[in-house]
Amino acid sequence: MAEDLVLQGALESNSLPNILQRLYHDRETGKLTLSFLETRKSLFIKEGRIVFATSNNPDDRLGEFLLRRKIITVQQYLESAKHIRPGKKQGAVLCELGYLSPENLIDLVKKQVQAIVYSLFEWTQGDYSLSLHDLDTTDLITLNFSTEDIIVRGIKHINSWSRIFGAVGGPDVVYAKTPECDSIYYGMALKEEEIHVLSSVTGRASVADICTMSYLSDFETYRLLWGFLAAGCIERTAQLDTRKVESEAQVETMVDVYNQMFAYLHDTLFQGVGETAEDLMMRAIKDVTPQYPDLYRDVYVDASGCVDTNQFYQNLLISATGRRFTTAMAALNELLYNLVFVVKRELGTDAERKVAKRLQEMKAKLPA
């Protein structure tokens, strides 16, 4: 099939994360080429997923990549270079010389390709063009990461604060999870602290609130939020009205919803560890109390795993003014995250995934 150029432009007006998200959304297949001065790098896209990448930059070649990673020595690099010829790539030569095993070569080529992909996220200048055509990946060592995961990982290579702040917005901006968030989340390999940031996106917490709750630095949290935004996990909603004081009924309704989630987690733990579940619930409260000492003072859980609503609300009235709803949600969300971690530790990753999915459904009951 002849290539059909259907998209081209400048990176200054359309960033790579936005381009990749659109290609994934439309499930396009073809080759995306980015160029700046003499450098050209191409991403091979199949049904919206990045499967391979190439570069004409000599520093992106496999030998140079392995040398930088200290996987081969200069002597091994130079010796293997002598045997490169048409039809005989450096990777195959390194295996023939005994410097690498074929199994290691496959994994290293994937990492080399990833490095090419991630390097493009740092580009702020240059041109891009997209050619749509069928791809034959038979002879390629293809990547198996989701496009959303690559977008989040790629943005983590960006250190330009102006780009990050411009994409996320000011501290009062509020984000909510998209309807597709759960399916995207399960396709990404996130660390515990990154999952925590995503769980803090409630549709009511501002970027400033999320930074306060995050275990990461403000810079890293902002950058991660951009990653989630570009991957389609979250979307901007509205600005917070910091003068609004939420009613007692709103807060109590919200606490009731969280108590339903706590009761569900208690039942899950009880089925797995028996009566130890109550001790685990109390220990979780103790773990989060240093972060919210005023709110969790004298707060206990009952036999069903629910927190003492009356005591919690009395603490809230005394310690918080103005944005009580957001303050209470941040504290309860922290406890929820801690308990999900307890489920993972005590019952395993499969149980964690199951409860995480159920909790997302239950959160839909939170007052708007």
LUMMI-186011 format. One record per residue: residue number from 1; x, y, z of N, C-alpha, C in turn; residue in one letter. Coordinates in steps of 0.001 Angstrom, whole numbers, plus 500000, padded with zeros to 6 digits. Layout:
% LUMMI-186011
> seq n_xx n_yy n_zz ca_xx ca_yy ca_zz c_xx c_yy c_zz type
> NUM X Y Z X Y Z X Y Z A
...
This chain:
% LUMMI-186011
> seq n_xx n_yy n_zz ca_xx ca_yy ca_zz c_xx c_yy c_zz type
> 1 500847 498805 500000 500000 500000 500000 500884 501247 500000 M
> 2 500595 502202 499132 501372 503434 499086 501090 504276 500313 A
> 3 502144 504936 500806 501959 505760 501983 501095 506969 501654 E
> 4 500251 507349 502557 499348 508474 502372 499562 509451 503513 D
> 5 500220 510565 503237 500514 511564 504260 499233 512284 504638 L
> 6 498813 512128 505876 497534 512709 506286 497683 513732 507404 V
> 7 498859 513821 508003 499010 514741 509119 500441 515239 509183 L
> 8 500602 516547 509318 501933 517107 509493 501813 518457 510183 Q
> 9 502881 518857 510843 502841 520123 511553 504108 520350 512348 G
> 10 504049 521326 513248 505202 521689 514071 504941 521308 515522 A
> 11 505971 520826 516199 505826 520430 517596 505536 521617 518501 L
> 12 505906 522807 518063 505633 523984 518880 504129 524190 519091 E
> 13 503330 523711 518145 501886 523917 518234 501115 522662 518617 S
> 14 501787 521537 518687 501107 520278 519023 502119 519335 519655 N
> 15 502045 519139 520969 503056 518355 521663 502912 516869 521366 S
> 16 503997 516126 521539 503995 514687 521279 502966 513945 522125 L
> 17 502821 514238 523445 501791 513527 524213 500398 513673 523613 P
> 18 500062 514875 523127 498750 515090 522524 498602 514302 521227 N
> 19 499665 514264 520432 499618 513519 519164 499418 512034 519430 I
> 20 500178 511488 520372 500080 510053 520667 498713 509693 521229 L
> 21 498164 510585 522082 496860 510294 522660 495791 510256 521566 Q
> 22 495891 511161 520604 494928 511191 519508 495071 509949 518630 R
> 23 496309 509533 518343 496525 508336 517528 495963 507100 518214 L
> 24 496129 507047 519537 495595 505904 520273 494068 505935 520271 Y
> 25 493523 507111 520472 492057 507244 520510 491445 506799 519178 H
> 26 492105 507143 518051 491585 506806 516731 492073 505443 516233 D
> 27 492919 504775 517036 493448 503449 516695 494102 503454 515304 R
> 28 494964 504459 515075 495618 504589 513786 496789 503613 513645 E
> 29 497141 503288 512401 498299 502446 512100 499156 503169 511067 T
> 30 500454 503245 511314 501345 503911 510377 502647 504305 511040 G
> 31 503298 505308 510470 504606 505747 510976 504564 507243 511248 K
> 32 504927 507615 512478 505014 509015 512888 506484 509398 512925 L
> 33 506867 510360 512106 508270 510774 512013 508433 512183 512551 T
> 34 509403 512352 513435 509723 513670 513993 511133 514033 513563 L
> 35 511306 515278 513178 512619 515715 512690 512968 517086 513253 S
> 36 514250 517241 513540 514772 518531 514000 516203 518645 513502 F
> 37 516459 519682 512686 517751 519839 512018 518053 518555 511234 L
> 38 519139 517851 511553 519506 516652 510801 519003 515366 511445 E
> 39 518375 515480 512595 517939 514283 513328 516516 513901 512942 T
> 40 516329 512611 512654 515005 512081 512330 514766 510821 513161 R
> 41 513639 510802 513850 513268 509630 514631 511835 509250 514267 K
> 42 511597 507955 514126 510283 507487 513690 509681 506531 514710 S
> 43 508390 506686 514935 507630 505791 515804 506680 504981 514932 L
> 44 506711 503668 515079 505836 502791 514323 504596 502499 515176 F
> 45 503446 502867 514651 502185 502784 515391 501302 501704 514785 I
> 46 500805 500816 515625 499873 499788 515159 498621 499825 516018 K
> 47 497503 500199 515387 496217 500334 516077 496340 501222 517319 E
> 48 497100 502307 517158 497245 503288 518223 498357 503022 519211 G
> 49 499001 501859 519117 500053 501499 520075 501427 501639 519433 R
> 50 502383 502176 520192 503759 502274 519709 504397 500886 519812 I
> 51 504845 500359 518670 505423 499014 518678 506921 499012 518399 V
> 52 507441 500097 517798 508866 500132 517486 509270 501578 517240 F
> 53 510584 501826 517247 511104 503171 516977 512484 503064 516349 A
> 54 512798 504022 515490 514121 504077 514872 514644 505508 514959 T
> 55 515946 505651 514762 516575 506967 514828 517804 506982 513936 S
> 56 518070 508135 513299 519293 508260 512516 520416 508894 513330 N
> 57 520161 509152 514612 521192 509703 515495 522141 508580 515896 N
> 58 523436 508685 515577 524382 507618 515912 524383 507256 517399 P
> 59 524104 508229 518263 524109 507953 519697 522931 507091 520133 D
> 60 521938 506923 519271 520790 506075 519595 520976 504632 519148 D
> 61 522094 504320 518469 522315 502956 517997 522528 502008 519168 R
> 62 522325 500723 518908 522386 499727 519976 523748 499703 520664 L
> 63 524833 499725 519894 526160 499663 520495 526422 500814 521444 G
> 64 526073 502027 521009 526261 503199 521854 525367 503132 523098 E
> 65 524152 502629 522897 523218 502470 524020 523791 501506 525059 F
> 66 524333 500379 524620 524886 499388 525541 526146 499911 526224 L
> 67 526909 500705 525495 528131 501279 526071 527790 502267 527174 L
> 68 526785 503111 526945 526373 504067 527978 525841 503355 529211 R
> 69 525159 502240 529014 524579 501486 530130 525601 500587 530823 R
> 70 526857 500613 530361 527936 499806 530944 527678 498305 530796 K
> 71 526944 497947 529735 526655 496538 529488 527779 495905 528671 I
> 72 528423 496707 527829 529615 496246 527114 530733 497253 527347 I
> 73 531959 496802 527121 533116 497678 527289 533445 498352 525962 T
> 74 534329 499334 526010 534769 500003 524787 535428 498996 523852 V
> 75 536238 498100 524427 536913 497095 523611 535905 496186 522902 Q
> 76 534870 495770 523629 533851 494920 523023 533070 495686 521955 Q
> 77 532815 496946 522226 532117 497788 521256 532919 497892 519958 Y
> 78 534208 498199 520073 535048 498376 518895 535236 497055 518150 L
> 79 535394 495970 518877 535581 494668 518244 534336 494252 517463 E
> 80 533162 494468 518048 531921 494091 517359 531678 494974 516145 S
> 81 532090 496241 516230 531885 497160 515113 532643 496707 513868 A
> 82 533755 496011 514062 534547 495531 512924 533789 494512 512079 K
> 83 532858 493811 512692 532175 492700 512008 530811 493090 511456 H
> 84 530418 494367 511638 529125 494805 511106 529215 494913 509587 I
> 85 528216 494370 508905 528144 494434 507447 526671 494329 507039 R
> 86 526360 494584 505794 524959 494471 505361 524372 493104 505722 P
> 87 523247 493141 506402 522601 491903 506812 523092 491359 508129 G
> 88 524099 491972 508710 524647 491522 509997 524687 492733 510944 K
> 89 523695 492810 511822 523618 493927 512744 524503 493721 513962 K
> 90 524766 494811 514678 525688 494757 515804 525186 493842 516911 Q
> 91 523875 493786 517102 523329 492910 518131 523661 491457 517878 G
> 92 523490 491031 516628 523814 489648 516269 525305 489377 516437 A
> 93 526134 490369 516073 527586 490214 516221 527962 490069 517692 V
> 94 527365 490876 518554 527653 490799 519985 527311 489427 520548 L
> 95 526238 488832 520042 525869 487479 520485 526873 486454 519964 C
> 96 527276 486576 518688 528234 485633 518106 529579 485668 518831 E
> 97 529946 486881 519285 531225 487014 519997 531118 486614 521463 L
> 98 529914 486294 521920 529728 485852 523300 529596 486972 524302 G
> 99 529447 488213 523822 529313 489342 524738 527890 489462 525286 Y
> 100 526922 488957 524531 525522 488956 524950 524898 487611 524626 L
> 101 523837 487279 525362 523051 486095 525024 521862 486542 524174 S
> 102 521332 485677 523316 520163 486063 522495 518988 486530 523347 P
> 103 518805 485902 524518 517703 486296 525402 517908 487719 525903 E
> 104 519131 488028 526337 519423 489382 526806 519293 490402 525687 N
> 105 519653 490005 524475 519604 490917 523346 518175 491425 523116 L
> 106 517200 490535 523176 515807 490931 522950 515381 491987 523957 I
> 107 515692 491744 525227 515303 492693 526276 516029 494022 526098 D
> 108 517294 493979 525712 518078 495205 525559 517622 496011 524353 L
> 109 517245 495331 523267 516736 496057 522103 515447 496782 522468 V
> 110 514577 496136 523256 513344 496788 523699 513670 498041 524513 K
> 111 514662 497946 525392 515036 499105 526201 515644 500207 525345 K
> 112 516400 499809 524307 516950 500798 523385 515822 501540 522666 Q
> 113 514825 500793 522213 513687 501392 521521 512927 502324 522465 V
> 114 512729 501891 523705 512062 502736 524694 512820 504051 524874 Q
> 115 514146 503966 524941 514961 505168 525136 514773 506145 523982 A
> 116 514661 505623 522755 514416 506491 521601 513063 507186 521757 I
> 117 512044 506411 522137 510709 506970 522313 510717 508061 523380 V
> 118 511295 507759 524534 511266 508711 525642 512061 509972 525334 Y
> 119 513113 509846 524526 513922 511027 524194 513098 512062 523434 S
> 120 512083 511603 522712 511271 512528 521913 510365 513403 522767 L
> 121 510063 512976 523978 509203 513776 524840 509893 515075 525269 F
> 122 511202 515113 525171 511941 516312 525547 512004 517329 524407 E
> 123 511589 516921 523211 511649 517830 522067 510568 518899 522188 W
> 124 510956 520137 521995 509987 521240 521973 509982 521941 520621 T
> 125 510918 521561 519749 510993 522138 518409 511122 521016 517394 Q
> 126 510738 521327 516171 510840 520343 515107 509519 520151 514400 G
> 127 509539 519279 513414 508351 518987 512619 507954 517531 512790 D
> 128 506685 517254 512556 506214 515875 512598 505359 515597 511366 Y
> 129 505345 514345 510969 504482 513930 509865 504011 512515 510141 S
> 130 502786 512227 509746 502191 510909 509965 501806 510307 508628 L
> 131 502315 509120 508351 501941 508380 507151 501157 507161 507577 S
> 132 499942 507022 507111 499113 505873 507459 499308 504770 506436 L
> 133 499666 503598 506906 499835 502433 506035 499951 501198 506908 H
> 134 499760 500033 506305 499883 498783 507044 501322 498580 507495 D
> 135 501495 497932 508640 502830 497655 509165 503083 496153 509199 L
> 136 504271 495770 508776 504702 494385 508912 505709 494332 510055 D
> 137 505299 493761 511182 506161 493727 512371 506820 492366 512565 T
> 138 506807 491541 511524 507323 490169 511644 508765 490142 512127 T
> 139 509600 491000 511575 511029 490980 511903 511413 492006 512963 D
> 140 510430 492612 513610 510721 493622 514622 510575 493046 516023 L
> 141 511432 493493 516927 511280 493173 518350 510390 494263 518927 I
> 142 509106 493988 519043 508136 495033 519354 507962 495254 520851 T
> 143 507554 496472 521180 507245 496819 522564 505873 496263 522929 L
> 144 505670 496040 524215 504369 495540 524656 503754 496434 525736 N
> 145 504192 497696 525807 503611 498643 526754 502375 499284 526138 F
> 146 501428 499669 526981 500279 500414 526493 500734 501825 526127 S
> 147 500025 502431 525176 500373 503789 524775 500237 504760 525942 T
> 148 499202 504568 526761 499011 505450 527912 500189 505353 528875 E
> 149 500702 504129 529073 501840 503936 529966 503071 504636 529402 D
> 150 503274 504531 528098 504407 505201 527467 504280 506718 527603 I
> 151 503062 507240 527476 502859 508683 527618 503228 509142 529028 I
> 152 502743 508415 530038 503042 508790 531422 504541 508674 531693 V
> 153 505146 507580 531251 506593 507400 531459 507389 508448 530694 R
> 154 506942 508748 529478 507665 509724 528669 507639 511104 529284 G
> 155 506490 511517 529786 506379 512840 530416 507261 512925 531656 I
> 156 507512 511783 532305 508399 511792 533477 509841 512120 533089 K
> 157 510160 512131 531790 511487 512527 531327 511581 514029 531074 H
> 158 510450 514730 531195 510423 516169 530927 510733 516935 532209 I
> 159 511678 517844 532137 512069 518630 533313 511782 520116 533153 N
> 160 511091 520486 532092 510771 521902 531857 509534 522282 532663 S
> 161 509721 523092 533701 508604 523495 534545 507579 524305 533757 W
> 162 508026 525140 532830 507085 525952 532065 506146 525068 531248 S
> 163 506661 523974 530695 505805 523058 529932 504833 522331 530858 R
> 164 505331 521892 532001 504496 521139 532945 503384 522022 533496 I
> 165 503752 523217 533958 502766 524132 534540 501751 524570 533487 F
> 166 502236 524807 532265 501339 525215 531199 500305 524149 530874 G
> 167 500690 522879 531002 499764 521786 530692 498774 521546 531827 A
> 168 499230 521642 533077 498385 521306 534235 497564 522496 534704 V
> 169 498167 523669 534755 497459 524851 535239 497820 525192 536673 G
> 170 497187 526209 537198 497494 526717 538528 497010 525820 539653 G
> 171 497369 526156 540893 497043 525311 542051 495566 525186 542346 P
> 172 494728 526097 541851 493287 526030 542116 492516 525204 541092 D
> 173 493204 524718 540068 492528 523901 539051 492081 522583 539679 V
> 174 490911 522114 539286 490350 520866 539808 490244 519852 538678 V
> 175 490669 518632 538946 490582 517553 537969 489680 516442 538484 Y
> 176 489041 515748 537541 488221 514578 537856 488656 513428 536964 A
> 177 488393 512214 537398 488713 511049 536575 487733 510967 535404 K
> 178 488228 510513 534270 487375 510313 533102 486656 508974 533209 T
> 179 485590 508771 532446 484904 507472 532463 485821 506317 532055 P
> 180 486871 506619 531266 487788 505574 530810 488931 505330 531773 E
> 181 488959 506036 532883 490120 505999 533785 490462 504586 534239 C
> 182 489472 503821 534667 489749 502491 535201 490427 501597 534166 D
> 183 489904 501571 532944 490494 500711 531914 491903 501167 531557 S
> 184 492148 502480 531566 493491 502996 531295 494433 502646 532439 I
> 185 493943 502800 533666 494755 502539 534862 495291 501111 534875 Y
> 186 494455 500144 534507 494878 498745 534542 495896 498412 533463 Y
> 187 496065 499317 532489 497064 499085 531465 498394 499739 531761 G
> 188 498511 500380 532925 499740 501084 533274 500441 500411 534449 M
> 189 501748 500517 534466 502546 499977 535574 502931 501135 536485 A
> 190 502083 501430 537450 502301 502567 538335 502881 502119 539673 L
> 191 503669 502990 540266 504183 502744 541606 503127 503146 542632 K
> 192 503335 502707 543870 502348 502979 544923 502077 504465 545076 E
> 193 503142 505274 545070 502951 506707 545271 502262 507357 544068 E
> 194 502401 506752 542886 501725 507273 541704 500237 506916 541723 E
> 195 499928 505698 542184 498533 505292 542353 497849 506213 543362 I
> 196 498591 506575 544394 498042 507460 545424 497653 508810 544833 H
> 197 498484 509356 543959 498163 510629 543325 496883 510494 542498 V
> 198 496774 509416 541731 495574 509215 540918 494335 509070 541791 L
> 199 494481 508369 542915 493335 508197 543809 492923 509514 544456 S
> 200 493835 510491 544502 493533 511790 545112 492758 512709 544170 S
> 201 492663 512317 542907 491879 513093 541945 490412 512726 542130 V
> 202 489658 513623 542746 488285 513302 543158 487221 514145 542478 T
> 203 487636 515175 541748 486658 516087 541188 486357 517241 542118 G
> 204 486908 517195 543338 486726 518290 544303 488070 518807 544813 R
> 205 489056 517939 544885 490372 518361 545367 491084 519173 544288 A
> 206 491661 520305 544680 492417 521129 543741 493805 520533 543541 S
> 207 494522 521054 542571 495905 520622 542357 496724 520865 543617 V
> 208 496480 521987 544301 497185 522269 545556 496880 521207 546604 A
> 209 495604 520795 546699 495224 519749 547654 495937 518443 547328 D
> 210 495976 518101 546044 496612 516849 545622 498097 516876 545944 I
> 211 498735 518027 545725 500162 518158 546064 500380 517963 547558 C
> 212 499460 518470 548375 499567 518320 549828 499445 516860 550233 T
> 213 498547 516132 549591 498326 514727 549931 499396 513807 549356 M
> 214 500082 514240 548308 501023 513379 547590 502278 513099 548401 S
> 215 502815 511884 548211 504100 511528 548811 505264 512004 547945 Y
> 216 504961 512470 546748 505981 512963 545836 506167 514466 546038 L
> 217 507223 515009 545466 507426 516454 545519 506355 517138 544672 S
> 218 506161 518447 544885 505176 519185 544094 505505 519094 542612 D
> 219 506791 519207 542277 507210 519131 540876 506835 517785 540274 F
> 220 507148 516695 540985 506845 515355 540483 505336 515115 540403 E
> 221 504591 515660 541367 503140 515497 541361 502530 516223 540174 T
> 222 502976 517449 539940 502496 518208 538782 502782 517444 537487 Y
> 223 503995 516946 537364 504394 516233 536144 503557 514975 535947 R
> 224 503276 514279 537051 502468 513064 536972 501032 513392 536574 L
> 225 500508 514497 537091 499162 514921 536707 499095 515208 535208 L
> 226 500140 515814 534669 500188 516034 533219 500148 514689 532491 W
> 227 500909 513708 533014 500903 512388 532403 499514 511772 532396 G
> 228 498820 511842 533525 497461 511295 533613 496510 512056 532681 F
> 229 496711 513368 532583 495870 514187 531712 496089 513798 530247 L
> 230 497358 513695 529840 497682 513357 528453 497272 511930 528100 A
> 231 497287 511029 529098 496905 509640 528858 495397 509441 528834 A
> 232 494640 510473 529219 493192 510366 529194 492576 509853 530477 G
> 233 493363 509796 531566 492851 509318 532859 492021 510385 533576 C
> 234 492430 511636 533419 491761 512715 534147 491441 513843 533185 I
> 235 490537 514717 533606 490171 515873 532808 489896 517053 533728 E
> 236 490117 518247 533217 489893 519454 534007 488401 519694 534179 R
> 237 488014 520096 535397 486604 520376 535648 486387 521872 535830 T
> 238 486700 522410 536996 486404 523821 537271 487354 524342 538325 A
> 239 487295 525643 538564 488076 526264 539631 487339 526120 540964 Q
> 240 488083 525932 542019 487473 525890 543347 487043 527290 543788 L
> 241 485900 527376 544412 485497 528620 545075 485911 528490 546535 D
> 242 487052 529063 546891 487597 528878 548225 486770 529571 549300 T
> 243 485803 530404 548907 484980 531091 549901 483792 530234 550322 R
> 244 483568 529132 549602 482392 528316 549898 482609 527494 551157 K
> 245 481658 527487 552027 481689 526660 553233 480625 525585 553085 V
> 246 481049 524327 553008 480103 523255 552770 479229 523009 553994 E
> 247 478009 522592 553762 477060 522356 554838 477402 521081 555593 S
> 248 476876 521008 556798 477068 519817 557620 476511 518584 556921 E
> 249 475363 518750 556242 474743 517603 555562 475649 517065 554460 A
> 250 476306 517959 553709 477214 517520 552651 478351 516682 553208 Q
> 251 478973 517197 554267 480109 516500 554846 479679 515157 555415 V
> 252 478547 515124 556114 478098 513879 556710 477759 512843 555637 E
> 253 477151 513306 554541 476855 512390 553442 478144 511812 552869 T
> 254 479138 512678 552707 480419 512221 552184 481069 511212 553122 M
> 255 481036 511468 554432 481613 510539 555402 480868 509206 555356 V
> 256 479567 509257 555181 478782 508021 555099 479226 507167 553905 D
> 257 479489 507813 552772 479934 507067 551590 481296 506418 551853 V
> 258 482196 507187 552480 483500 506604 552806 483353 505463 553802 Y
> 259 482410 505589 554740 482197 504503 555688 481701 503237 554996 N
> 260 480911 503396 553943 480500 502234 553167 481714 501546 552544 Q
> 261 482662 502359 552083 483879 501797 551490 484748 501142 552567 M
> 262 484829 501784 553751 485606 501195 554837 484997 499864 555283 F
> 263 483669 499807 555335 482995 498571 555726 483268 497468 554708 A
> 264 483270 497846 553431 483570 496872 552372 484995 496341 552523 Y
> 265 485950 497231 552805 487335 496800 552984 487479 495932 554231 L
> 266 486747 496285 555294 486769 495478 556522 486266 494071 556237 H
> 267 485171 493961 555483 484629 492643 555153 485621 491847 554307 D
> 268 486275 492526 553370 487260 491861 552519 488416 491315 553361 T
> 269 488904 492156 554293 489997 491720 555158 489547 490609 556101 L
> 270 488325 490719 556619 487817 489703 557555 487740 488338 556876 F
> 271 487323 488323 555619 487254 487063 554895 488633 486452 554694 Q
> 272 489660 487321 554652 491009 486811 554404 491820 486528 555648 G
> 273 491654 487358 556694 492516 487212 557882 491729 487043 559168 V
> 274 490391 487018 559078 489581 486803 560273 489518 488017 561174 G
> 275 489498 487768 562500 489310 488853 563471 490455 489849 563501 E
> 276 491576 489510 562869 492696 490460 562787 492311 491700 561997 T
> 277 491225 491608 561221 490808 492728 560367 490584 494000 561173 A
> 278 489951 493886 562362 489671 495076 563162 490962 495746 563621 E
> 279 491939 494933 563998 493232 495489 564415 493908 496205 563242 D
> 280 493781 495626 562050 494382 496242 560870 493719 497584 560560 L
> 281 492405 497665 560768 491691 498918 560531 492164 500003 561495 M
> 282 492296 499654 562776 492745 500627 563776 494191 501040 563527 M
> 283 494999 500085 563097 496392 500408 562819 496480 501377 561638 R
> 284 495572 501227 560667 495558 502130 559511 495243 503553 559944 A
> 285 494294 503699 560883 493974 505041 561396 495185 505641 562103 I
> 286 495874 504836 562893 497065 505328 563582 498138 505769 562585 K
> 287 498224 505058 561443 499241 505384 560449 498990 506739 559785 D
> 288 497702 507101 559622 497402 508365 558944 497207 509529 559916 V
> 289 497094 509218 561208 496873 510269 562206 497971 511335 562218 T
> 290 499267 510982 562064 500292 512037 562058 500069 513083 560958 P
> 291 499429 512710 559854 499174 513658 558780 497940 514522 559074 Q
> 292 496993 513953 559817 495767 514672 560158 495462 514488 561651 Y
> 293 496345 514976 562507 496200 514723 563948 494919 515305 564538 P
> 294 494497 516465 564048 493291 517085 564597 492023 516347 564172 D
> 295 492004 515853 562951 490798 515203 562441 490600 513793 563010 L
> 296 491694 513078 563252 491570 511688 563713 491736 511549 565228 Y
> 297 491764 512659 565949 491869 512598 567409 490623 511900 567979 R
> 298 490845 510832 568764 489780 510074 569439 488796 509414 568473 D
> 299 489196 509253 567214 488334 508582 566238 488684 507086 566225 V
> 300 487650 506246 566349 487845 504800 566346 486959 504175 565273 Y
> 301 487179 502903 565011 486321 502169 564075 485454 501203 564873 V
> 302 484232 500989 564379 483360 500041 565069 483577 498634 564515 D
> 303 482762 497706 564939 482954 496302 564555 482776 496064 563066 A
> 304 482106 497000 562380 481897 496825 560939 482967 497529 560107 S
> 305 483888 498242 560790 484959 498932 560078 484696 500394 559808 G
> 306 483560 500933 560268 483215 502339 560021 483860 503255 561057 C
> 307 484242 504454 560625 484799 505424 561559 483657 506115 562300 V
> 308 483967 506644 563465 482978 507349 564298 482646 508684 563634 D
> 309 481499 508732 562944 481121 509925 562183 480989 511156 563067 T
> 310 480349 511009 564208 480121 512164 565087 481431 512765 565570 N
> 311 482352 511904 566036 483629 512409 566531 484432 513060 565406 Q
> 312 484416 512410 564238 485163 512942 563099 484646 514333 562726 F
> 313 483321 514491 562693 482758 515770 562301 483007 516839 563362 Y
> 314 482943 516468 564632 483252 517433 565688 484691 517919 565562 Q
> 315 485607 516990 565283 487003 517375 565073 487127 518328 563889 N
> 316 486347 518062 562848 486395 518889 561648 485920 520309 561939 L
> 317 484864 520442 562718 484337 521763 563052 485358 522595 563819 L
> 318 486108 521933 564677 487077 522634 565516 488336 523009 564734 I
> 319 488792 522078 563887 490117 522239 563277 490102 522879 561903 S
> 320 488966 522833 561207 488953 523341 559828 487917 524437 559667 A
> 321 488257 525415 558866 487304 526480 558525 487288 526617 557008 T
> 322 486156 527057 556476 486083 527284 555034 485882 526006 554252 G
> 323 486947 525413 553752 486857 524278 552851 486817 522978 553637 R
> 324 485783 522772 554420 485697 521580 555272 485517 520317 554438 R
> 325 484723 520409 553376 484478 519232 552549 485793 518693 551990 F
> 326 486593 519594 551400 487864 519182 550795 488820 518645 551853 T
> 327 488852 519285 553026 489729 518834 554102 489351 517438 554568 T
> 328 488040 517224 554785 487574 515912 555237 487846 514844 554186 A
> 329 487600 515167 552920 487817 514191 551856 489288 513805 551756 M
> 330 490171 514786 551904 491604 514485 551835 491998 513511 552936 A
> 331 491489 513741 554145 491828 512870 555273 491247 511470 555090 A
> 332 490008 511387 554658 489379 510074 554477 489971 509336 553287 L
> 333 490335 510075 552262 490958 509447 551100 492317 508858 551463 N
> 334 493029 509532 552353 494324 509025 552813 494142 507707 553552 E
> 335 493110 507632 554393 492820 506389 555114 492415 505293 554134 L
> 336 491630 505659 553134 491203 504678 552133 492405 504107 551392 L
> 337 493316 504974 550973 494515 504531 550268 495349 503607 551151 Y
> 338 495464 503964 552425 496233 503150 553355 495622 501754 553479 N
> 339 494299 501680 553531 493619 500387 553673 493742 499546 552409 L
> 340 493730 500183 551245 493940 499439 549998 495335 498823 549993 V
> 341 496310 499575 550505 497659 499038 550617 497693 497850 551582 F
> 342 496913 497934 552683 496832 496829 553635 496264 495583 552951 V
> 343 495226 495778 552130 494638 494652 551391 495686 494013 550486 V
> 344 496469 494834 549803 497503 494289 548922 498544 493516 549727 K
> 345 498951 494086 550853 499972 493438 551678 499485 492129 552275 R
> 346 498237 492112 552732 497715 490934 553426 497130 489883 552477 E
> 347 496515 490342 551368 495764 489407 550521 496301 489284 549099 L
> 348 497219 490176 548702 497825 490037 547388 497318 491037 546356 G
> 349 498004 491055 545200 497717 492033 544149 496348 491824 543517 T
> 350 495932 490578 543334 494624 490319 542726 493500 490901 543575 D
> 351 493615 490730 544896 492608 491290 545797 492620 492813 545727 A
> 352 493812 493393 545630 493920 494856 545535 493207 495368 544285 E
> 353 493416 494699 543151 492773 495129 541913 491257 495027 542020 R
> 354 490797 493972 542647 489353 493771 542786 488736 494884 543631 K
> 355 489354 495189 544778 488765 496211 545648 488909 497598 545025 V
> 356 490004 497838 544300 490192 499148 543669 489080 499422 542668 A
> 357 488724 498414 541898 487646 498578 540930 486313 498840 541622 K
> 358 486043 498082 542697 484792 498253 543423 484722 499621 544098 R
> 359 485843 500081 544640 485857 501380 545311 485580 502515 544337 L
> 360 486079 502396 543099 485797 503424 542108 484295 503523 541856 Q
> 361 483613 502394 541844 482159 502395 541652 481462 503048 542847 E
> 362 481940 502747 544047 481315 503288 545248 481540 504795 545367 M
> 363 482688 505277 544866 482989 506707 544945 482011 507549 544127 K
> 364 481344 506894 543192 480374 507617 542359 479223 508164 543191 A
> 365 479044 507636 544423 477973 508085 545297 478319 509359 546072 K
> 366 479576 509798 545960 479984 510984 546707 479191 512205 546223 L
> 367 478797 513105 547129 478028 514289 546721 478836 515195 545818 P
> 368 478163 515782 544867 478841 516665 543906 479044 518052 544517 A
